[in-house]
């Protein structure tokens, strides 16, 4: 705001503003402190009330349990009334449980009590132990606090907190303001008046603060700093005038440099945008069209560089023409020109130094190290400036890029150099990406093959090559459900080599393994259909699952298996049946009308096998043999 004369603004005291700010801060601090301490007082009151409820619970728990057990109604009512008179308790509920009648609930509520989610509550079961180890629950005690007691305690605490906190804040603020005004505000005002009168003509008048002593504090540093600043300002004013003249001379030159640099940055931004677009295209290109996408990117880079020829050479044998991976020409050259171009780029690559990017502005510069015959041979190529960009990273070598410009296209400028460097990095990453894709595809195929082999091994017995118990358990459920769904018969054979333990003990386990393989082969050859399943389910035990096969046909298959094993004529001196290895077979058929599960079918076949062994081995027995005539008696 302006003064009455309107010449200068009215001064607003820093001390008054600081007093107001301090009072506001004290007020906010008091509010915050009261809130924190009130919350703490509320929590303390909650804890105190919860502690009171816990003590009441411990005090009355045993007496209430005893009164309920002894059916002492007067004592129970007396305890209930006694608990209800305690100030912290707003509601008490006792549930009396009895075996012969429904639970009885006794409730006492203080006058004016209202339920609230903020008050603590406790619930405990009432147990009584009439004799050691005979504890029994006779009821339940529920205690709820009274919110009015909490609020009364909190109100008393808040009055004390507000009064003490307000007095502390006001006293502290007054003391700070008094000290600040005497030690700081007066001298700051003097500094302000001095600086207000300071002009270039008064820079030689020093500042002198009216202080009793020369204390080395912040005000002393301010006084010294102002005086030093006044001394330096005179020198700086003269230097500033000199700099203004120099700046006027350089202003025009700077504008020219900024314009040139802006043009370069715009070109670089366009190059980066192009490379980012091409990189995104390569990232999302499918593998089968990746080389086509690479060639498209190479074409766009060459067109942006105004090149007529662009080739990507893979590493080859030194001294020979390098293999071309990708190429683009405008227009398409004849075979002779293309051969010369490949020979020229190969010859130029021999001069690669430490630089990853080599630029030639003119043909003469590129062919400086060529022999006379090479120069004459390459005269027909319409190429002036050319560039080679190496695609290497560590031990990875993906060849190099060659770009050739026609004679009239001019030399390489900084924008072209930036685009060449960015494009080289992009093609290097794309080559690495392709190599990684090839490795991933090879790894994927190898993993699929390994998984197939593991899956095959997990379902076959490694000794006999037959299916194992795991595969049998999976297939049997499918065949079982199919038989029930279609109403078709399902038969099961369980085969066991007779006296196989004696064979192992007499001939050794190696011979026992050979015997198992031979028996498995004979059994497998005896199965007429591809849908029949033969599995080794134990040491010398085999199972044959015969879908859509009746009991009569199953007996035929079982007899064919028994005779095939017997026909092997494997010597078995320790056999209790004969001189050769034989098998016993138990057969059973699923009855769809009496679905008892596959386990019942398996148990029936196993019992039939047990019966075949009991009746002398080397024979076939069928479940429920009393209703079936075995057409193949044992030989």
C-alpha positions in Angstrom: 0.0 0.0 0.0 1.1 3.6 -0.6 1.7 6.4 2.0 -0.4 9.7 2.0 2.3 11.4 -0.2 2.3 8.4 -2.6 6.1 8.5 -2.9 7.1 5.3 -1.1 5.3 2.2 0.4 4.4 2.1 4.0 6.9 -0.1 6.0 5.4 -3.2 7.6 7.3 -4.2 10.7 9.1 -7.6 10.4 8.7 -8.0 14.2 4.9 -7.7 14.0 4.8 -10.2 11.1 7.0 -12.6 13.0 4.9 -12.2 16.1 1.7 -13.0 14.1 3.4 -16.0 12.4 4.7 -17.2 15.8 1.2 -16.9 17.4 -0.3 -18.8 14.4 2.3 -21.5 14.7 1.8 -21.7 18.5 -1.9 -22.0 17.8 -1.4 -24.8 15.3 1.1 -26.5 17.5 -1.3 -26.3 20.4 -4.1 -27.8 18.3 -1.8 -30.6 17.1 -0.5 -31.3 20.6 -4.0 -31.3 22.1 -5.1 -33.7 19.4 -2.2 -36.0 19.9 -2.4 -35.9 23.7 -6.2 -36.3 23.5 -5.9 -39.3 21.4 -3.3 -40.7 23.8 -5.7 -39.9 26.7 -8.5 -41.7 24.9 -6.3 -44.7 24.3 -5.3 -44.7 28.0 -8.9 -44.4 29.1 -9.8 -47.4 26.8 -6.9 -49.4 28.2 -7.9 -48.5 31.8 -11.5 -49.5 31.1 -10.5 -52.7 29.4 -8.2 -53.4 32.4 -11.2 -52.8 34.8 -13.3 -55.2 32.8 -10.5 -57.8 32.9 -10.2 -57.5 36.7 -14.0 -57.8 37.0 -14.0 -60.8 34.8 -11.2 -62.5 36.9 -12.9 -61.5 40.2 -16.4 -62.8 39.3 -15.6 -65.7 36.9 -15.2 -68.4 39.5 -18.0 -67.3 41.8 -20.5 -67.0 38.9 -19.4 -70.4 37.6 -20.0 -71.9 41.1 -23.4 -70.2 41.5 -24.6 -71.5 38.1 -23.3 -75.0 38.9 -25.0 -75.1 42.3 -28.1 -73.5 40.9 -27.9 -70.7 43.5 -30.2 -68.1 42.0 -29.9 -65.7 44.9 -26.0 -65.7 44.7 -26.2 -65.4 40.9 -28.6 -62.4 41.2 -26.4 -60.8 43.9 -23.3 -61.1 41.8 -25.1 -59.7 38.8 -26.3 -56.7 40.7 -22.9 -56.2 42.2 -21.2 -56.1 38.9 -23.9 -53.7 37.5 -23.1 -51.1 40.2 -19.4 -50.7 39.0 -19.0 -47.4 37.1 -17.0 -48.9 34.2 -19.6 -51.5 33.4 -22.5 -50.4 31.2 -24.0 -53.8 30.4 -23.5 -57.3 31.8 -25.0 -60.4 30.3 -24.8 -63.9 31.8 -25.9 -66.9 29.7 -26.8 -70.0 31.9 -26.5 -73.2 29.9 -28.3 -76.4 31.0 -28.6 -79.9 29.4 -32.3 -80.3 30.1 -33.6 -76.8 29.1 -32.7 -74.0 26.7 -30.0 -71.4 27.8 -31.2 -68.6 30.1 -29.9 -65.1 29.6 -29.6 -62.6 32.5 -29.0 -59.0 31.5 -28.3 -55.9 33.6 -27.9 -52.5 31.8 -27.0 -49.2 33.5 -29.4 -46.3 33.2 -28.8 -44.3 30.1 -26.3 -46.8 28.6 -26.2 -47.1 24.8 -24.3 -49.6 22.7 -21.2 -48.3 20.9 -18.4 -49.8 18.8 -15.9 -47.5 20.5 -16.2 -49.0 24.0 -14.3 -52.2 25.0 -16.2 -55.4 25.6 -15.1 -58.8 26.9 -16.6 -62.3 26.6 -15.5 -65.3 28.5 -17.0 -68.8 29.0 -17.8 -69.8 32.5 -16.3 -73.2 33.3 -16.6 -75.2 36.6 -14.5 -78.1 37.8 -16.5 -80.1 40.3 -13.7 -82.6 40.5 -10.1 -82.6 39.2 -10.1 -83.1 35.4 -13.9 -82.7 35.1 -14.1 -79.2 33.7 -17.5 -78.3 32.2 -18.8 -75.1 30.6 -21.9 -73.9 32.5 -22.4 -70.5 30.8 -20.9 -67.4 29.3 -20.2 -63.9 30.7 -20.3 -60.8 28.5 -19.1 -57.4 29.9 -19.5 -54.1 28.0 -18.0 -50.8 29.1 -19.8 -47.5 29.5 -18.9 -44.8 26.9 -20.1 -42.0 29.2 -17.3 -42.9 31.7 -14.8 -42.7 28.9 -16.0 -39.3 27.7 -16.0 -38.0 31.3 -12.4 -39.1 31.8 -11.4 -37.7 28.4 -13.2 -34.3 29.0 -11.3 -33.9 32.3 -8.0 -34.7 30.6 -8.6 -32.4 27.7 -9.3 -29.4 29.9 -6.0 -29.9 31.7 -4.1 -30.5 28.4 -5.6 -27.4 26.6 -4.8 -25.1 29.6 -1.2 -26.2 30.1 -0.4 -26.4 26.4 -1.8 -22.9 25.7 0.1 -21.3 28.6 3.4 -23.0 27.5 3.0 -21.8 23.9 2.1 -18.2 24.8 5.0 -17.9 27.3 7.5 -19.4 24.8 6.2 -17.2 21.9 6.5 -14.0 24.1 10.0 -14.8 25.2 11.2 -15.6 21.6 9.7 -12.4 20.3 11.3 -10.2 22.9 14.7 -11.7 22.3 14.4 -11.5 18.5 13.3 -7.9 18.5 16.1 -6.7 20.8 18.9 -8.7 19.0 17.8 -8.9 15.4 14.9 -6.7 14.3 16.4 -3.3 15.2 19.6 -4.0 13.3 17.8 -5.4 10.3 15.8 -2.2 10.1 19.1 -0.2 10.1 20.5 -2.4 7.3 17.3 -1.9 5.3 17.5 1.9 5.7 21.1 1.9 4.6 20.4 -0.2 1.5 17.4 1.9 0.6 19.7 5.0 0.5 22.4 3.2 -1.5 23.1 4.5 -5.0 26.1 4.2 -7.3 27.3 7.5 -5.9 27.1 6.3 -2.3 28.9 3.0 -2.7 31.8 4.4 -0.7 29.7 5.0 2.5 30.2 2.0 4.7 27.5 0.4 6.9 27.9 0.8 10.7 25.5 -1.1 13.0 24.7 0.5 16.4 25.9 -2.4 18.5 27.6 -2.3 21.9 30.1 -4.9 20.9 31.6 -6.4 17.7 30.3 -9.9 18.2 31.3 -12.4 15.4 27.8 -13.5 14.7 25.4 -13.5 11.7 24.8 -9.7 12.0 28.5 -9.0 12.0 28.9 -11.2 8.9 26.0 -9.3 7.3 27.7 -6.0 8.1 31.0 -7.1 6.6 29.2 -8.7 3.6 27.3 -5.5 2.8 30.5 -3.4 3.0 32.4 -5.9 0.8 29.5 -6.0 -1.6 29.6 -2.2 -1.9 33.3 -2.3 -2.6 32.9 -5.0 -5.3 29.9 -3.3 -7.0 32.1 -0.3 -8.1 34.5 -2.7 -9.9 31.6 -4.8 -11.3 29.9 -1.7 -12.7 32.9 -0.8 -14.8 33.4 -4.4 -15.9 29.7 -4.7 -16.7 30.0 -1.7 -19.1 32.9 -3.4 -20.9 31.0 -6.7 -21.1 28.0 -5.1 -22.6 30.1 -4.0 -25.5 31.5 -7.5 -26.0 28.1 -9.1 -25.7 26.7 -6.8 -28.4 29.5 -8.1 -30.7 28.8 -11.8 -30.0 25.0 -11.6 -30.1 24.8 -11.9 -33.8 27.3 -14.7 -34.0 25.5 -16.6 -31.3 22.2 -16.4 -33.2 23.9 -17.9 -36.3 25.3 -20.8 -34.3 22.0 -21.5 -32.6 20.2 -21.6 -35.9 22.9 -24.0 -37.3 22.8 -26.2 -34.2 18.9 -26.2 -34.2 19.0 -27.5 -37.8 21.4 -30.3 -36.8 19.3 -31.3 -33.9 16.2 -31.4 -36.1 18.0 -33.7 -38.5 19.3 -35.9 -35.7 15.7 -36.1 -34.3 14.4 -37.2 -37.6 17.2 -39.8 -37.8 16.4 -41.1 -34.3 12.7 -41.2 -35.2 13.4 -43.2 -38.3 15.6 -45.7 -36.4 13.1 -46.1 -33.6 10.3 -46.8 -36.1 12.5 -49.4 -37.9 13.5 -50.9 -34.6 9.9 -51.3 -33.5 9.1 -52.9 -36.9 11.9 -55.4 -36.4 10.9 -56.2 -32.8 7.3 -57.1 -33.9 8.3 -58.8 -37.1 7.6 -62.6 -37.2 10.5 -64.9 -37.5 9.6 -66.3 -40.9 9.5 -62.7 -42.3 12.4 -61.3 -40.3 14.9 -61.2 -43.2 12.3 -59.5 -45.4 11.8 -56.8 -42.7 15.6 -56.4 -42.4 15.8 -55.7 -46.1 13.0 -53.2 -46.0 14.7 -51.4 -43.2 18.0 -51.4 -45.1 16.2 -49.9 -48.1 14.7 -47.0 -46.0 18.0 -46.1 -44.4 19.7 -46.1 -47.9 17.0 -43.9 -49.3 17.3 -41.4 -46.4 21.1 -41.3 -47.0 20.5 -40.7 -50.8 22.5 -43.9 -51.4 22.1 -45.9 -54.7 23.6 -49.1 -53.2 23.3 -50.7 -49.8 24.8 -54.1 -48.9 25.2 -56.2 -45.7 28.2 -58.5 -45.8 28.7 -61.4 -43.5 32.2 -62.2 -42.2 34.2 -64.4 -44.7 37.6 -65.6 -45.6 40.1 -62.8 -45.9 41.2 -62.2 -49.5 38.0 -63.6 -51.0 34.8 -61.9 -51.9 32.6 -61.7 -48.8 29.1 -63.3 -48.8 26.3 -60.8 -49.1 23.5 -61.2 -46.6 21.2 -58.4 -47.8 21.4 -55.9 -50.6 19.4 -53.1 -52.2 20.2 -51.2 -55.4 18.5 -48.3 -57.3 18.4 -49.1 -60.1 18.9 -52.8 -60.1 22.4 -53.4 -61.5 23.4 -56.0 -64.0 25.4 -59.0 -63.0 28.8 -57.5 -63.9 28.2 -54.3 -62.0 27.0 -56.2 -59.0 30.1 -58.4 -59.0 32.4 -55.3 -59.2 30.5 -53.7 -56.4 30.9 -56.7 -54.1 34.7 -56.9 -55.0 35.0 -53.1 -54.3 33.3 -53.3 -50.9 35.3 -56.4 -50.0 38.5 -54.6 -50.9 37.5 -51.5 -48.9 36.8 -53.7 -45.8 40.5 -54.7 -45.7 41.4 -51.2 -44.7 39.2 -51.2 -41.6 41.0 -49.6 -38.7 40.0 -49.1 -35.1 37.0 -47.1 -36.2 33.6 -48.8 -36.4 32.5 -46.2 -39.0 34.6 -45.4 -42.0 33.6 -42.6 -44.5 35.0 -41.7 -47.9 33.8 -38.4 -49.4 35.1 -39.1 -53.0 36.1 -42.0 -55.2 39.7 -41.0 -55.2 39.8 -41.1 -51.4 38.3 -44.6 -51.3 40.6 -46.0 -54.0 43.8 -44.5 -52.6 45.2 -47.8 -51.4 44.1 -49.7 -54.5 46.4 -51.0 -57.2 46.3 -49.6 -60.7 44.5 -52.6 -62.1 41.8 -52.4 -59.4 41.3 -48.7 -60.0 40.8 -49.3 -63.7 38.4 -52.2 -63.0 36.3 -50.1 -60.7 36.1 -47.0 -63.0 32.7 -48.2 -64.4 31.0 -48.1 -61.0 28.9 -44.8 -60.8 29.7 -44.3 -57.1 31.3 -41.3 -55.5 31.1 -41.1 -51.7 30.8 -44.4 -49.8 30.6 -45.6 -46.1 31.4 -48.8 -44.2 29.9 -49.5 -40.8 31.2 -52.4 -38.8 28.7 -54.6 -36.9 30.7 -55.9 -34.0 30.3 -56.1 -30.3 32.8 -57.9 -28.1 33.4 -61.4 -29.7 30.3 -61.1 -31.8 30.9 -60.3 -35.5 28.0 -59.8 -37.9 30.0 -58.3 -40.8 29.6 -54.8 -42.0 27.3 -52.4 -43.9 28.3 -50.7 -47.2 26.5 -47.6 -48.6 27.4 -46.1 -51.9 26.3 -42.7 -53.2 26.2 -41.7 -56.9 28.7 -39.1 -58.0 26.3 -36.2 -57.9 25.0 -36.8 -54.3 27.8 -35.0 -52.5 29.8 -35.8 -49.4 28.6 -37.1 -46.0 27.4 -34.4 -43.6 27.1 -34.7 -39.7 23.5 -35.7 -40.0 24.4 -38.5 -42.3 27.1 -39.6 -39.9 24.6 -39.7 -37.0 22.1 -41.7 -39.1 24.8 -44.2 -40.1 25.9 -44.7 -36.5 22.3 -45.2 -35.3 21.5 -47.5 -38.2 24.6 -49.6 -37.6 23.6 -50.1 -33.9 20.1 -51.0 -34.9 21.2 -53.6 -37.5 23.8 -55.0 -34.9 21.0 -55.5 -32.4 18.7 -57.0 -35.0 21.4 -59.5 -36.0 21.9 -60.4 -32.4 18.1 -60.7 -32.0 17.9 -63.0 -34.9 20.7 -65.2 -33.5 18.9 -65.4 -30.2 15.7 -66.3 -32.0 17.5 -69.2 -33.7 18.9 -70.3 -30.4 15.5 -70.1 -28.7 13.8 -72.0 -31.6 16.5 -74.7 -31.4 16.1 -74.9 -27.6 12.4 -75.1 -27.9 12.6 -78.0 -30.3 15.1 -79.8 -28.1 12.9 -79.2 -25.1 9.9 -80.6 -26.9 11.8 -83.7 -27.9 13.2 -84.1 -24.3 9.7 -83.7 -22.9 8.4 -86.3 -25.3 11.1 -88.7 -24.3 10.5 -88.0 -20.6 6.8 -88.5 -21.1 7.5 -91.8 -22.9 9.9 -92.9 -20.2 7.5 -92.0 -17.4 4.8 -94.3 -18.9 7.0 -97.4 -19.8 8.8 -99.9 -17.8 12.5 -99.5 -18.5 13.2 -103.3 -18.2 10.5 -104.8 -20.4 9.5 -101.8 -22.5 5.8 -102.4 -21.6 3.6 -99.8 -20.1 4.1 -99.2 -16.4 1.6 -99.1 -13.5 1.2 -95.3 -13.8 0.0 -95.5 -17.4 -2.2 -98.5 -16.6 -3.9 -96.6 -13.8 -4.6 -93.7 -16.2 -6.0 -95.8 -19.0 -8.1 -98.1 -16.8 -10.2 -95.2 -15.6 -10.9 -94.1 -19.2 -11.8 -97.6 -20.3 -13.9 -98.1 -17.2 -16.0 -95.0 -17.8 -16.3 -95.8 -21.6 -17.6 -99.3 -20.8 -20.2 -97.9 -18.4 -21.2 -95.2 -20.8 -21.6 -97.4 -23.9 -22.7 -100.6 -22.1 -19.8 -102.6 -23.5 -18.0 -105.4 -21.6 -14.6 -104.8 -20.1 -12.3 -107.7 -19.1 -9.1 -107.7 -17.1 -6.4 -110.4 -16.9 -3.8 -110.5 -14.2 -0.8 -112.7 -15.0 2.0 -113.8 -12.6 5.1 -115.9 -13.4 5.1 -119.1 -11.4 7.8 -119.6 -8.8 9.8 -116.5 -10.1 11.6 -116.0 -6.8 13.1 -119.5 -7.1 14.1 -118.7 -10.7 16.0 -115.6 -9.5 17.6 -117.4 -6.5 18.7 -120.3 -8.8 19.8 -118.3 -11.9 20.6 -114.9 -10.6 18.9 -111.5 -11.1 20.5 -110.9 -14.5 18.9 -114.1 -15.9 15.7 -113.1 -14.1 15.7 -109.8 -16.1 16.2 -111.7 -19.3 13.3 -114.0 -18.4 11.0 -111.0 -17.7 11.9 -109.5 -21.1 11.2 -112.8 -22.9 7.9 -113.3 -21.1 6.8 -109.7 -21.8 7.6 -110.2 -25.5 5.6 -113.4 -25.7 2.6 -111.9 -23.9 2.6 -108.8 -26.1 2.7 -111.0 -29.3 -0.3 -112.9 -28.0 -2.6 -109.8 -28.0 -4.7 -109.7 -31.2 -5.8 -106.0 -31.1 -4.0 -102.7 -30.9 -6.5 -101.4 -28.3 -5.6 -104.1 -25.8 -3.2 -102.8 -23.0 -0.4 -104.9 -21.5 1.4 -103.4 -18.5 3.9 -104.6 -15.9 2.3 -103.6 -12.6 4.7 -105.4 -10.2 7.9 -107.4 -10.1 6.7 -110.5 -12.0 3.1 -109.4 -12.3 1.4 -108.2 -15.5 -2.1 -106.8 -16.2 -4.0 -107.0 -19.5 -6.9 -104.7 -20.1 -9.3 -105.9 -22.8 -11.9 -103.3 -23.8 -15.1 -104.5 -25.5 -14.2 -108.1 -24.6 -16.5 -110.6 -23.0 -15.5 -113.2 -20.4 -15.4 -115.9 -23.0 -13.1 -114.0 -25.4 -11.0 -112.9 -22.5 -10.4 -116.6 -21.6 -9.2 -117.2 -25.1 -6.7 -114.4 -24.9 -5.6 -115.6 -21.4 -5.1 -119.1 -22.7 -3.1 -117.8 -25.7 -0.8 -115.9 -23.4 -0.3 -118.9 -21.1 0.6 -121.2 -24.0 2.9 -118.5 -25.6 4.9 -118.3 -22.4 5.0 -122.0 -22.0 6.2 -122.3 -25.6 9.3 -120.2 -24.8 10.6 -123.3 -23.0 12.8 -121.2 -20.7 14.4 -123.8 -18.3 13.2 -123.4 -14.7 14.8 -126.1 -12.5 13.4 -124.5 -9.3 9.8 -124.5 -10.5 7.2 -126.5 -8.6 5.0 -126.8 -11.8 7.3 -128.1 -14.5 10.7 -127.8 -16.0 10.0 -124.5 -17.9 8.8 -121.0 -17.0 5.0 -120.8 -16.9 2.4 -118.2 -15.9 -0.9 -118.3 -14.0 -3.7 -116.0 -15.1 -6.8 -114.6 -13.3 -9.6 -113.2 -15.4 -12.6 -111.1 -14.6 -15.3 -109.2 -16.5 -17.0 -105.9 -15.5 -20.7 -106.1 -14.9 -22.2 -102.7 -16.0 -25.4 -103.4 -14.1 -23.6 -103.8 -10.8 -21.2 -100.9 -10.9 -18.9 -101.4 -7.9 -15.9 -99.5 -9.4 -12.8 -100.7 -11.2 -11.2 -101.7 -7.9 -13.9 -104.4 -7.6 -13.0 -105.7 -11.1 -9.3 -105.7 -10.2 -10.0 -107.5 -6.9 -12.1 -110.2 -8.7 -9.2 -110.8 -11.2 -6.7 -111.0 -8.4 -8.8 -113.5 -6.5 -9.0 -115.6 -9.7 -5.2 -115.5 -10.0 -4.9 -116.6 -6.4 -7.2 -119.5 -7.2 -5.2 -120.5 -10.2 -2.0 -120.6 -8.1 -3.9 -122.6 -5.4 -5.1 -125.1 -8.0 -1.6 -125.9 -9.2 -0.4 -122.9 -11.3 0.2 -122.8 -15.1 -3.5 -122.3 -15.6 -6.3 -119.8 -16.3 -9.1 -119.1 -13.8 -12.0 -116.7 -14.1 -14.0 -114.9 -11.4 -17.3 -116.6 -10.6 -16.0 -119.8 -12.1 -19.1 -121.6 -11.0 -21.2 -120.0 -13.7 -18.5 -120.3 -16.5 -17.0 -123.4 -18.1 -13.3 -122.9 -18.9 -12.9 -124.0 -22.5 -9.2 -124.3 -22.2 -8.2 -126.7 -19.4 -4.6 -126.7 -18.2 -2.3 -129.0 -20.1 
